[in-house]
Amino acid sequence: MDRLAEDRLMDSLLKDSLMEDRLTEDRLMDSLMDRLMEDSLMEDRLTEDRLLKDRLAEDRLMEDRLLKDRLTEDRLTEDSSRRWRQQKQQRLSRLDHSKKGSVDGDIEHVVSLLNSCEQFFTTSSCSGRIILIDGAPGSSEVHKQNCVWLFVSHQKCESDDLVSGLARSRGDAVLKFEPFVLHVQCRQLEDAQGMHSVAVNSGFRNSGLTVSKTGKIIMAVRSTHGLEVPLSQEGKLLVEQEYIHFLTQIANQKMEENLRRIHRFYQSLQSFLSMKKLPGSPISQETEKGVEEDKEGKNTTTSVYKRRRKREQHRQTDCCHGDGSSSVPELEDCQDLFL
């Protein structure tokens, strides 16, 4: 019996020892796992800190690049502005090489307004003129450089003026009416497009833009209501005095319409410059008041480009419904061409 009790006691002690070893092993394993977890967290923190430092370094580098880009852009803008001012100053300081040698009186206010704006300067202009030129006999084309100017006027004329000019003709005399033309160099394409809309809405439907390879933007204000009639051949008059009187009336009517379009163009140009608030545009308080009235519904200038897009949409709608009325806006827009 004592032997059996001792064995049982020994088994119990052995089990307790094994249990204690197992617990100690579990505690060691838990401690090891805790250390591994701490090491992993520490490594994650270090990695996160490194990533944060890298991100901050990248942000600083990006800020430095943006700052350099801004400085470069500012420098380029300043250089561009300096070149533009020099180009404008050089152009406006040139001598006028036209036959008249100065700006026509009827458009002095238009030229002065444009040249006072930082974004524009004029390169050539003519208010419109009635001219009688004598070309070489037998020539199929009239070249103003190689002909005799028998008569020229930037105002309305009398038939007697043409008759006296024709009396001096020795070649092929041609009567011409040339409407207002103006060439303006623009600093930005957006400004040129705005002025183009102003010109077209004022009746100068033949206006257009050209952009050179060097980036020079020229806006040409032109119209189509010209006149060109041959009157003599080899110094011999081909028409009667009554027809010359009739042509004088037609030319004077075109000159009157030309002056009305110039007036509309000047008013629309003032509104455009005041709405754009371009640097250096000397718009008076009276003009600004007129613009406010325009905003309330009076004489607002519509962009040609927006109007064309609306017209295209209108055409598409008409084609879908098939009412055949899509050509009406085009005919209305072309009415001024026949004045």
C-alpha positions in Angstrom: 0.0 0.0 0.0 2.8 2.4 0.8 4.5 1.6 -2.4 1.3 2.3 -4.4 0.8 5.6 -2.6 4.3 6.7 -3.3 3.9 5.9 -7.0 0.7 7.9 -7.1 2.4 10.8 -5.4 5.3 10.7 -7.9 2.9 10.6 -10.8 1.1 13.7 -9.4 4.3 15.6 -8.9 5.5 14.7 -12.4 2.2 15.9 -13.8 2.5 19.1 -11.9 6.0 19.6 -13.1 5.0 19.0 -16.7 2.1 21.4 -16.3 4.4 24.0 -14.8 6.9 23.5 -17.6 4.1 23.9 -20.1 2.9 27.1 -18.5 6.4 28.4 -18.4 6.8 27.6 -22.1 3.5 29.3 -22.9 4.6 32.4 -20.9 7.9 32.4 -22.8 6.1 32.0 -26.1 3.7 34.9 -25.2 6.7 37.0 -24.2 8.4 36.2 -27.4 5.2 37.0 -29.4 4.9 40.3 -27.5 8.5 41.2 -28.4 8.0 40.2 -32.0 4.8 42.4 -32.0 6.7 45.3 -30.5 9.5 44.9 -33.0 7.0 44.8 -35.9 5.2 47.9 -34.6 8.6 49.6 -34.1 9.5 48.7 -37.7 6.1 49.9 -38.9 6.7 53.2 -37.1 10.1 53.5 -38.6 8.8 52.7 -42.0 6.0 55.2 -41.6 8.4 57.8 -40.4 10.6 57.2 -43.4 7.6 57.4 -45.8 6.5 60.6 -44.1 10.0 62.1 -44.5 10.1 61.0 -48.1 6.7 62.5 -48.7 7.8 65.7 -47.1 10.9 65.7 -49.1 8.9 65.1 -52.3 6.5 67.9 -51.3 9.3 70.3 -50.7 10.9 69.3 -54.0 7.5 69.8 -55.8 7.1 73.2 -54.1 10.6 74.2 -55.2 9.8 73.1 -58.8 6.5 74.9 -58.8 8.3 78.0 -57.4 11.0 77.7 -60.1 8.3 77.2 -62.7 6.4 80.3 -61.5 9.6 82.4 -61.5 10.4 81.1 -65.0 6.9 81.8 -66.1 7.0 85.3 -64.6 10.3 85.9 -66.2 9.0 84.8 -69.6 5.8 86.8 -69.1 7.9 89.9 -68.2 10.2 89.3 -71.2 7.2 88.9 -73.5 5.6 92.0 -72.1 8.9 93.9 -72.6 9.2 92.7 -76.2 5.6 93.5 -76.9 6.0 97.1 -75.5 9.2 97.5 -77.5 7.5 96.2 -80.7 4.5 98.5 -80.1 6.7 101.5 -79.4 8.9 100.9 -82.5 5.8 100.4 -84.7 4.0 103.5 -83.5 7.2 105.7 -83.8 7.7 104.8 -87.4 7.0 107.4 -90.1 3.7 107.1 -92.0 4.7 106.1 -95.5 1.2 106.5 -97.0 0.5 109.1 -99.7 -1.4 111.2 -97.2 1.2 110.8 -94.5 -1.2 110.7 -91.5 -4.2 108.9 -90.1 -7.5 109.8 -91.8 -9.6 112.2 -89.8 -12.8 110.0 -89.7 -10.9 107.2 -87.9 -8.5 109.1 -85.7 -10.6 108.3 -82.7 -10.7 104.6 -83.5 -6.9 104.4 -84.1 -6.3 106.4 -80.9 -8.5 104.2 -78.8 -6.8 101.0 -80.0 -3.3 102.4 -79.6 -4.0 103.5 -76.1 -4.8 99.9 -75.1 -1.9 97.7 -74.0 -3.2 94.7 -75.9 -3.4 96.3 -79.4 -1.7 98.6 -81.8 -2.6 99.5 -85.4 -0.3 98.7 -88.3 -2.2 100.3 -91.2 -5.6 102.0 -91.8 -7.8 103.8 -94.3 -11.1 105.4 -93.5 -12.4 104.6 -97.0 -11.8 106.5 -100.2 -13.1 107.3 -103.7 -10.3 107.1 -106.2 -9.9 107.6 -109.9 -6.8 106.0 -111.2 -5.3 105.8 -114.7 -3.7 102.5 -115.5 -1.5 101.5 -118.4 -3.3 101.0 -121.7 -4.2 97.4 -122.4 -3.4 96.3 -118.9 -6.0 93.7 -117.6 -5.3 94.5 -113.9 -5.2 97.8 -112.0 -2.0 98.2 -110.0 -2.1 101.4 -107.8 1.7 101.4 -107.6 2.1 101.6 -111.4 -0.6 104.1 -112.2 -1.5 107.8 -112.1 -3.9 108.9 -109.4 -6.3 111.3 -111.2 -8.5 111.9 -108.1 -8.7 110.7 -104.5 -11.0 111.7 -101.7 -11.7 110.3 -98.2 -15.0 112.2 -98.2 -18.0 112.4 -100.6 -17.2 113.9 -104.0 -18.8 115.7 -106.8 -19.3 114.5 -110.4 -17.3 117.5 -111.6 -14.3 116.2 -109.7 -14.4 112.9 -111.6 -15.0 114.7 -114.9 -11.9 116.9 -114.4 -9.9 113.9 -113.5 -11.0 112.0 -116.5 -10.0 114.9 -118.7 -6.3 114.1 -117.8 -6.6 110.4 -118.5 -4.2 109.0 -121.1 -4.7 105.3 -120.2 -7.5 103.1 -118.8 -9.2 105.1 -116.1 -11.0 103.2 -113.3 -13.3 104.6 -110.6 -13.0 102.8 -107.3 -14.6 103.0 -103.9 -12.5 101.3 -101.2 -14.2 100.9 -97.8 -12.7 101.2 -94.4 -9.8 98.9 -93.7 -7.9 98.5 -90.5 -5.1 96.2 -89.5 -4.5 95.7 -85.8 -1.8 93.6 -84.1 -3.1 91.8 -81.0 -1.2 90.5 -78.1 -3.5 87.5 -77.4 -5.7 85.4 -79.7 -8.6 85.8 -77.3 -8.5 89.6 -77.7 -8.3 89.3 -81.5 -11.3 87.0 -81.5 -13.3 89.5 -79.5 -12.4 92.3 -81.8 -13.3 90.1 -84.8 -16.8 89.6 -83.3 -17.0 93.4 -82.8 -16.1 94.0 -86.5 -18.5 91.4 -87.9 -21.4 92.6 -85.8 -20.7 96.2 -86.9 -21.1 95.2 -90.6 -17.5 94.4 -91.6 -18.3 90.8 -92.6 -15.0 90.3 -94.5 -12.9 90.7 -91.4 -10.4 88.0 -90.4 -7.4 86.8 -88.4 -4.0 85.7 -89.4 -1.4 84.1 -87.2 2.2 84.0 -88.5 4.8 81.3 -87.7 6.4 83.6 -85.2 3.1 84.0 -83.4 2.2 87.5 -84.6 -1.6 87.9 -84.5 -3.1 90.4 -87.0 -6.8 91.3 -87.0 -8.0 92.8 -90.3 -11.2 94.8 -90.3 -12.6 94.7 -93.8 -15.9 95.1 -95.7 -17.2 94.0 -99.1 -19.2 97.0 -100.2 -16.6 98.2 -102.7 -17.0 99.6 -106.2 -14.8 99.3 -109.3 -16.0 100.6 -112.7 -13.8 101.2 -115.8 -14.6 104.7 -117.4 -12.1 105.2 -120.2 -9.8 103.2 -122.5 -6.6 104.6 -123.8 -7.7 108.0 -122.8 -11.1 107.8 -124.5 -14.2 108.2 -122.3 -16.5 105.2 -122.5 -19.6 106.5 -120.7 -21.8 109.6 -120.8 -21.8 112.4 -118.3 -25.1 111.2 -116.9 -23.6 107.9 -116.0 -20.7 109.5 -114.2 -23.2 111.5 -112.2 -25.0 108.3 -111.3 -21.7 106.6 -110.3 -20.9 109.6 -108.1 -24.2 109.1 -106.2 -23.5 105.4 -105.8 -20.0 106.1 -104.5 -21.3 108.8 -102.1 -23.9 106.4 -100.8 -21.3 103.8 -100.1 -19.2 106.4 -98.3 -22.1 107.3 -96.1 -22.8 103.6 -95.2 -19.0 103.2 -94.6 -19.0 106.0 -92.1 -22.1 104.6 -90.3 -20.3 101.2 -90.0 -17.2 103.0 -88.6 -19.4 104.7 -86.0 -21.0 101.3 -85.0 -17.6 99.7 -84.9 -16.3 102.4 -82.6 -19.2 102.2 -80.2 -19.0 98.4 -80.1 -15.3 98.6 -79.6 -15.7 100.8 -76.6 -18.2 98.4 -75.1 -15.9 95.5 -75.7 -12.9 97.2 -74.1 -14.9 98.3 -71.1 -16.3 94.8 -70.6 -13.0 93.1 -71.0 -11.4 95.8 -68.7 -8.1 95.5 -70.7 -5.1 97.2 -69.2 -4.7 100.8 -70.4 -8.1 101.1 -72.0 -9.2 104.7 -71.4 -13.0 104.1 -71.2 -14.8 107.1 -69.8 -17.6 107.0 -67.2 -20.1 107.8 -69.9 -19.0 104.7 -71.8 -19.1 102.6 -68.7 -22.7 103.8 -68.1 -23.5 102.9 -71.6 -22.2 99.4 -71.0 -24.4 99.0 -67.9 -27.3 99.9 -70.1 -26.2 97.3 -72.6 -26.2 94.7 -69.8 -29.8 95.6 -69.1 -30.7 94.6 -72.7 -29.6 97.4 -75.0 -27.2 96.7 -78.0 -25.3 93.8 -76.5 -22.4 92.5 -78.7 -22.8 88.8 -79.6 -19.7 86.7 -80.2 -19.4 85.5 -83.8 -18.1 82.2 -82.6 -21.0 81.6 -80.2 -23.5 82.7 -82.9 -22.0 80.2 -85.4 -22.3 77.4 -82.9 -25.9 78.2 -82.3 -26.5 78.4 -86.0 -25.0 74.9 -86.5 -27.2 73.6 -83.8 -30.2 75.3 -85.4 -29.3 73.7 -88.8 -29.2 70.3 -87.2 -32.5 70.8 -85.6 -34.1 72.0 -88.8 -32.7 69.0 -90.7 -34.2 66.7 -88.1 -37.6 68.3 -88.4 -37.3 69.0 -92.1 -38.9 72.4 -92.3 -36.2 73.7 -94.7 -35.8 77.1 -92.9 -32.2 76.7 -91.9 -30.9 79.1 -94.6 -32.8 82.1 -93.2 -30.2 83.2 -90.7 -27.5 83.0 -93.4 -29.5 85.3 -95.7 -30.0 87.7 -92.8 -26.3 87.8 -92.0 -25.5 88.4 -95.7 -27.8 91.4 -96.2 -25.1 93.9 -95.3 -22.8 92.6 -97.9 -25.0 94.0 -100.7 -25.2 97.6 -99.3 
